């Protein structure tokens, strides 16, 4: 069984010295427990999958804490919300950093309890499946902000990939890399467990097959504007239900809703978010693209590639403990930019193309930003075309074509 170092590891170790508790949230099976046990080898590990321990934590949290002294890893802590008050008491009594490492796969419930009970006492991190950097074990950690220093430094760690479509199809779940696992059976089990355990605990669902069809409909729209009414019509449930279910997918880390960029100087901007699956393997399984070859040659090729790139960008920020400062641009005149990264009063425009022949014409909308955004308010930085050409290539003084493995 292989072991992969997670990019979040050093940040997590640093936060353990600064806060009494650290919470790692994220979807099921992305490696939260493995990471915490690897970091906290001298901590006592408690899993709330154990019904006896769960019952004690729920019904008598004081007794639970009496039976579990010292430094603790509490896995799937969202199942024991009554425990948070006892954790607060232990933190306030012991006044020591690094007491508790918590994990949970239901961010909505967890964040409610954290906000109400442990505010100021806990650091919160979001973990996703493996990033490409982690799969390749690349020793480069900064979030994707394509200023000149970043681009020059990242190039030193470049590791070309022979078949990016294999990774896109496989997805990023650690188990698929750490041991030999049947891809189809794995994702079938994953979806079943996710709906049965996570979704059912968050909302009442009369027909589980409705939610499965909903997930398929969302996966098929990854990279597109999210039209709730269209999804509701396809799945056969109400608009309010679709909005509630979408919020569940978002808070449990299955999807990311990319907001449109807005500025007083930009008119006629589309206000609908775009939806992205955060695991292309799950996306492929739900939409029945069963091999890397069919994805690479099929009609959804661009959609899968764009989803992969967005997921990598998002993970580069999450692994640094940051919310991604990212947007897209589209207006009613059909001007569109796939990705905008806003950092330090600078806006970096990014286009995502499956081409191996990058061209300046691919970035034709970038100039629109400079023409319409006053430079005293915000600068427009380097433009980037993320593509399949095998090396970094400057197309002009402020436009670079970047191979996908140099994100």
DOZAVEX-707297 format. One line per field, with one value per residue (C-alpha): residue number from 1; x, y, z. Coordinates in Angstrom, 3 decimals, always signed. Each point is the difference from the previous one (the first is absolute). Layout:
<rs>
k: c(NUM_...)
east: c(X_...)
north: c(Y_...)
up: c(Z_...)
</rs>
This chain:
<rs>
k: c(1_2_3_4_5_6_7_8_9_10_11_12_13_14_15_16_17_18_19_20_21_22_23_24_25_26_27_28_29_30_31_32_33_34_35_36_37_38_39_40_41_42_43_44_45_46_47_48_49_50_51_52_53_54_55_56_57_58_59_60_61_62_63_64_65_66_67_68_69_70_71_72_73_74_75_76_77_78_79_80_81_82_83_84_85_86_87_88_89_90_91_92_93_94_95_96_97_98_99_100_101_102_103_104_105_106_107_108_109_110_111_112_113_114_115_116_117_118_119_120_121_122_123_124_125_126_127_128_129_130_131_132_133_134_135_136_137_138_139_140_141_142_143_144_145_146_147_148_149_150_151_152_153_154_155_156_157_158_159_160_161_162_163_164_165_166_167_168_169_170_171_172_173_174_175_176_177_178_179_180_181_182_183_184_185_186_187_188_189_190_191_192_193_194_195_196_197_198_199_200_201_202_203_204_205_206_207_208_209_210_211_212_213_214_215_216_217_218_219_220_221_222_223_224_225_226_227_228_229_230_231_232_233_234_235_236_237_238_239_240_241_242_243_244_245_246_247_248_249_250_251_252_253_254_255_256_257_258_259_260_261_262_263_264_265_266_267_268_269_270_271_272_273_274_275_276_277_278_279_280_281_282_283_284_285_286_287_288_289_290_291_292_293_294_295_296_297_298_299_300_301_302_303_304_305_306_307_308_309_310_311_312_313_314_315_316_317_318_319_320_321_322_323_324_325_326_327_328_329_330_331_332_333_334_335_336_337_338_339_340_341_342_343_344_345_346_347_348_349_350_351_352_353_354_355_356_357_358_359_360_361_362_363_364_365_366_367_368_369_370_371_372_373_374_375_376_377_378_379_380_381_382_383_384_385_386_387_388_389_390_391_392_393_394_395_396_397_398_399_400_401_402_403_404_405_406_407)
east: c(+0.000_+1.455_+0.075_-0.420_+1.135_-2.809_+0.789_-2.034_+2.231_+2.431_-2.821_-1.923_+3.061_+0.467_-3.646_+0.222_+2.548_-2.258_-3.486_-1.425_-1.913_+0.226_-2.918_+0.539_-3.186_-0.562_-1.908_+0.058_+3.171_+2.270_+2.566_-0.963_+0.461_+3.235_+1.452_-0.951_+1.320_+3.239_+0.486_-1.302_+1.818_+0.017_-3.738_-2.718_-2.196_-3.777_-2.334_-3.683_-0.735_+0.190_-3.630_+0.943_+2.335_-2.493_-2.822_+2.151_+1.113_-3.599_-1.728_+2.666_+2.816_+1.413_+0.441_+1.521_+2.628_+0.662_+0.799_+2.123_+2.647_+3.024_+0.362_-2.754_-0.778_-3.799_-1.025_-3.383_-0.763_-3.161_-1.826_+0.549_-1.038_-0.613_+3.743_+0.943_-0.900_+2.186_+2.860_-0.369_+0.141_+3.131_+1.666_-0.823_+1.173_+3.265_+0.980_+2.287_+0.338_-0.211_-2.434_-2.492_+0.143_-3.481_-1.269_-3.416_-1.667_-3.068_+1.214_-3.449_-0.722_+3.614_+0.310_-3.207_+1.465_+3.447_-1.419_-2.248_+2.352_+3.683_+0.400_+3.527_+1.171_+0.160_+1.584_-1.983_+1.511_-1.662_+1.494_-0.835_+1.297_+3.541_+1.203_+2.178_+2.944_-0.680_-0.407_+3.345_+1.516_+1.081_+1.693_-1.701_-2.720_-1.193_-3.548_-0.439_+0.508_+1.766_+2.240_+3.489_+1.747_-2.526_+0.349_+3.801_+0.177_-2.710_+1.845_+2.922_-2.302_-1.655_-0.769_-1.575_-2.840_-0.306_-3.753_-1.897_-3.286_+0.794_+0.186_-3.111_-1.944_+1.373_-0.782_+1.824_-1.213_+3.053_-1.129_+0.139_+3.718_+1.101_-1.233_-1.453_-3.729_-2.789_-0.933_-3.626_-0.778_+1.806_-2.036_-3.286_+0.647_+1.120_-3.221_-2.159_+1.766_-0.030_-3.760_-0.886_+2.126_+0.767_-2.932_-2.683_+1.279_-0.304_-3.353_-3.076_-0.007_-3.005_+1.702_+3.763_+0.042_-1.169_+3.155_+2.164_-1.610_+0.614_+3.717_+0.163_-1.677_+2.460_+3.010_-1.176_-0.051_+3.450_+1.609_-3.335_-2.259_-2.254_-3.610_-1.975_-3.306_+1.493_+1.361_-3.326_-1.831_+2.446_-0.040_-3.748_+0.093_-0.730_+2.288_+0.368_+1.047_+2.696_+1.355_+0.061_+1.709_+2.553_+0.874_+0.571_+2.397_+1.838_+0.333_+1.119_+2.768_-1.358_-0.444_+1.278_-2.175_+2.156_-1.435_+0.052_+2.364_-1.772_+1.297_-1.776_+1.931_-1.101_-3.539_-2.466_+1.745_-1.606_-0.929_-0.485_+2.774_+1.773_+0.105_+3.070_+0.395_+3.044_+0.872_+0.123_-0.024_-3.368_-1.138_+1.034_-1.714_-3.269_-0.126_+1.181_+3.219_+1.662_+3.559_+2.686_-0.123_-3.700_+0.440_+3.043_-1.736_-3.576_-2.344_+0.551_+3.808_+0.139_-2.461_+2.051_+3.264_-1.439_-1.450_+3.386_+1.823_-2.541_+0.274_+3.807_-0.153_-2.509_+2.096_+3.121_-1.786_-1.704_+3.336_+1.320_-2.996_-1.455_-3.352_+0.624_-0.303_-1.299_-2.779_-1.008_-1.105_-2.849_-2.192_-3.052_+2.238_+1.548_+3.353_+1.265_+3.061_+0.170_+1.740_+0.966_+2.315_-0.067_+3.020_+1.608_-2.123_+0.995_-2.251_+1.559_-2.085_+0.229_-1.289_-0.155_+0.511_+0.531_+2.116_+3.702_+0.427_-0.595_-0.671_-0.507_-3.488_-1.049_+0.390_-1.873_-2.289_+2.893_+0.504_-3.589_+0.971_+2.802_-2.271_-2.796_+1.624_+1.665_+3.621_-0.111_-2.561_+1.280_+2.853_-0.295_+2.878_+1.473_-2.507_+0.272_-1.134_+0.047_+0.374_+1.642_+3.137_+2.894_+1.872_-0.510_-0.197_-0.221_-2.356_+0.535_+1.457_-2.996_-1.513_+1.374_-1.081_+0.422_-0.031_-2.673_+2.611_+1.493_-3.052)
north: c(+0.000_+3.370_+3.068_+3.494_+3.102_+2.565_+3.621_+1.161_-1.861_+2.776_+2.554_-2.374_-0.529_+3.762_+0.588_-2.663_+2.265_+3.054_-1.311_-2.357_-1.868_-0.504_-1.235_-1.590_-0.156_-1.531_-2.676_-3.643_-2.002_+2.881_-0.952_+2.092_-2.824_-1.194_+3.511_+0.616_-3.381_+0.548_+3.407_-0.944_-3.249_+0.808_+0.788_-2.443_-0.758_-0.193_-0.860_+0.758_-2.868_-1.980_-0.072_-0.329_+3.008_+1.966_-0.707_+1.125_+3.189_+0.848_-0.868_+0.692_+2.131_+0.657_-3.741_-0.324_+2.635_-1.686_-3.214_+1.743_+2.184_+1.531_+0.956_-1.378_-0.579_+0.010_-1.435_+0.838_+2.326_+1.348_-3.069_+1.186_+3.690_-0.149_-0.474_+3.522_+1.640_-2.517_+0.691_+3.719_-0.646_-2.161_+2.657_+2.815_-2.075_-1.334_+3.130_-2.037_+0.027_-3.173_-1.822_-1.249_-1.011_-0.320_-1.268_+0.052_-0.464_+2.176_+3.579_+1.552_-1.667_+0.298_+3.698_+0.746_-1.634_+1.531_+3.502_-0.282_-1.789_+0.103_+3.370_+1.314_-3.341_-2.023_+0.210_-1.468_-1.551_-1.465_-3.163_-1.418_-3.097_-0.126_+2.945_-0.583_+1.317_-2.667_-2.766_+1.014_+0.741_+3.467_+2.007_+3.280_+1.441_+3.571_+0.594_+0.586_+3.762_+0.398_+3.000_-0.137_-1.339_-2.827_-0.988_-0.032_-1.983_-2.499_-0.829_-1.383_-2.747_-0.870_-3.709_-0.666_-2.528_-2.497_-0.553_+2.684_-1.654_-3.063_+2.187_+1.955_-3.260_-1.625_+2.969_+0.979_-2.328_-1.248_-3.627_-0.167_+0.874_-1.710_-3.484_-1.889_+0.762_-0.609_+3.509_-0.771_-1.832_+2.633_+2.951_-1.961_-0.722_+3.585_+1.517_-2.504_+0.686_+3.766_+0.075_-2.533_+1.523_+3.645_+1.216_-1.790_+1.539_+3.496_-0.153_-2.185_-1.848_-2.088_-1.672_-0.533_-0.570_+3.619_+1.227_-2.311_+1.385_+3.495_-0.767_-1.313_+3.172_+2.224_-2.046_+0.308_+3.785_+0.372_+3.094_+1.499_+2.738_-1.601_+0.239_-1.234_-0.060_-2.154_-2.488_-0.078_-0.818_-2.778_-1.619_+0.496_+1.789_+3.563_+2.980_+0.472_-3.638_+0.397_+3.104_-1.816_-3.043_+2.187_+1.628_-3.482_-0.953_+3.287_-0.166_-3.633_+0.840_-1.884_+3.107_+3.570_+2.902_+2.528_+3.487_+2.511_+2.949_+3.292_+3.556_+3.336_+0.630_-3.239_+0.078_-2.678_-2.726_-3.431_-0.590_-3.775_-2.146_-2.827_-3.422_-2.253_-3.525_-0.189_-3.574_-0.817_-3.728_+0.360_+2.195_-2.698_-2.783_+1.915_+0.932_-3.458_+1.012_-3.285_+0.286_+2.677_-0.558_+0.790_+3.178_+1.185_-0.539_+0.823_+2.975_+0.738_+0.168_+3.765_-0.198_-2.654_+1.881_+3.295_-1.751_-1.603_+3.345_+1.760_-2.757_+0.299_+3.781_-0.325_-2.661_+2.169_+2.590_-2.444_-1.703_+3.379_+0.617_+2.618_+0.558_+0.217_+3.647_-1.199_+0.981_-0.281_+2.719_-0.113_+2.789_+0.206_+0.905_-3.493_+1.203_-2.754_-0.797_-3.456_+1.046_+3.218_-0.096_+3.129_+0.538_+3.118_+2.373_-1.870_-2.052_-2.947_-1.244_-3.697_-1.968_-3.803_-1.811_-3.642_+1.128_-0.824_+3.010_+3.077_+3.253_+3.637_-0.090_-2.296_+2.955_+2.547_+1.015_+0.882_+3.437_+0.874_+0.072_+2.521_+2.176_+0.082_-0.264_+3.183_-0.780_+2.141_-2.449_-3.349_-1.165_-2.723_-2.435_-2.716_-1.831_-3.787_-2.670_-3.375_-2.600_-3.242_+1.420_-1.720_+3.088_+3.568_+2.375_+3.796_+1.153_+3.690_+2.119_-0.629_-3.233_-3.446_-3.472_-2.341_-3.810_-1.415_-1.699_+3.384_+1.183)
up: c(+0.000_-1.048_+2.264_-1.407_+1.888_+0.140_-0.843_+2.993_+2.463_+0.964_+0.322_+2.257_+2.209_+0.256_+0.966_+2.719_+1.714_-0.322_+0.879_+2.649_-2.719_-3.755_-2.099_-3.417_-2.063_-3.403_-1.883_+0.978_-0.642_-1.051_+2.656_+3.044_+2.516_-1.608_+0.092_+3.639_+1.156_-1.930_+1.628_+3.443_+0.705_+3.735_+0.062_+1.078_-3.019_+0.410_-2.878_+0.380_-2.356_+3.290_+1.244_+3.689_-0.052_-2.085_+2.445_+2.926_-1.764_-0.919_+3.268_+2.611_-1.466_+3.486_+0.546_-3.464_+0.819_+3.340_-1.871_-2.633_+1.547_-1.678_-3.639_-2.231_-3.662_-0.340_-3.367_-1.605_+2.901_-1.674_+1.338_+3.589_+0.110_+3.764_+0.470_-1.121_+3.337_+1.836_-2.416_+0.696_+3.751_-0.377_-2.164_+2.420_+2.967_-1.415_-1.985_-2.286_-3.765_-2.050_+2.307_-2.565_-3.658_-1.472_-3.329_-1.584_-3.352_+0.514_-0.021_+0.512_+3.347_+1.083_-0.752_+1.909_+3.104_-0.476_-0.461_+3.025_+2.383_-0.971_-1.726_+0.544_+1.366_-3.204_-3.457_-2.888_-3.137_-3.093_-1.460_-3.413_-1.765_-1.335_-2.030_-3.047_+2.017_+2.642_-2.577_-1.542_+3.470_-1.168_+2.748_-0.932_+2.213_-0.844_-1.248_-3.717_-0.409_-3.366_+0.615_-1.479_+3.126_+0.292_-3.661_+0.123_+3.236_-0.995_-3.227_+2.039_+1.338_-3.312_-0.514_-3.409_-0.081_-2.826_+0.385_+1.937_-1.023_+2.104_+3.115_-1.015_-0.408_+3.141_+2.252_+3.174_+2.747_+1.945_+0.070_-3.812_+0.156_+3.202_-0.875_-2.939_-0.050_-2.509_-1.204_-0.880_+3.237_+2.058_-1.286_+0.095_+3.672_+0.604_-1.362_+1.883_+3.313_-0.539_-0.607_+2.712_+2.769_-0.761_-2.076_+2.001_+3.232_-1.501_-1.775_-0.391_-3.321_-1.000_-2.936_+0.038_-3.756_-0.435_+1.720_-2.101_-3.171_+1.365_+0.467_-3.574_-1.294_+1.885_-1.156_-3.614_+0.428_+1.564_-1.508_-1.023_+1.357_+2.605_-1.136_+3.026_-1.898_-2.738_+2.558_+1.880_-3.217_-0.887_+3.455_+0.544_+3.365_+1.098_-0.531_+3.775_+0.356_-2.663_+1.744_+3.346_-1.490_-1.789_+3.335_+1.462_-2.819_+0.484_+3.789_-0.124_-2.479_-3.014_-2.179_-0.158_-1.103_-1.859_+0.286_-2.865_+0.331_+0.510_-0.032_-0.337_-3.226_-1.672_-1.322_-1.121_+2.003_+0.365_+3.658_-0.023_+1.582_-1.809_+1.606_+0.145_+1.310_+2.258_-0.982_-3.702_+0.762_+1.711_-2.900_-2.492_+1.959_+0.372_-3.697_-1.180_-1.761_+0.815_-1.385_-0.390_-3.765_-0.348_+2.054_-1.978_-3.338_+0.954_-0.117_+3.712_-0.333_+0.614_+2.874_+1.808_-0.565_+1.260_+3.061_+0.709_-0.211_+2.235_+2.572_+0.005_+0.440_+2.850_+1.768_-0.267_+2.159_+2.385_+0.688_+1.166_+2.265_-2.365_-1.648_-3.763_-1.196_-3.364_-2.389_-3.638_-2.407_-2.481_-1.307_-2.203_-2.956_+0.164_+1.354_+2.265_+2.133_+1.593_+3.200_+1.774_+3.012_+2.154_+2.231_+1.451_-2.104_-3.157_-2.261_-1.864_-2.976_-0.895_-2.977_+0.079_-3.314_-0.954_-2.959_-0.289_-2.316_+2.173_-1.813_+1.030_-1.519_+2.841_+2.364_-2.110_+2.903_+2.342_-1.570_+0.868_+3.689_-0.492_-2.114_+2.565_+3.438_+1.336_+0.852_+3.147_+1.424_-1.246_-2.209_-2.634_+0.418_-2.210_-2.164_-0.033_-2.443_+1.742_-2.733_-1.132_-1.647_+1.821_+1.238_+1.143_-2.949_+0.086_-2.770_+0.791_+2.786_+2.267_-1.356_+0.757_-1.106_+2.959_-0.098_+2.281_+2.217_+0.935_+1.932)
</rs>
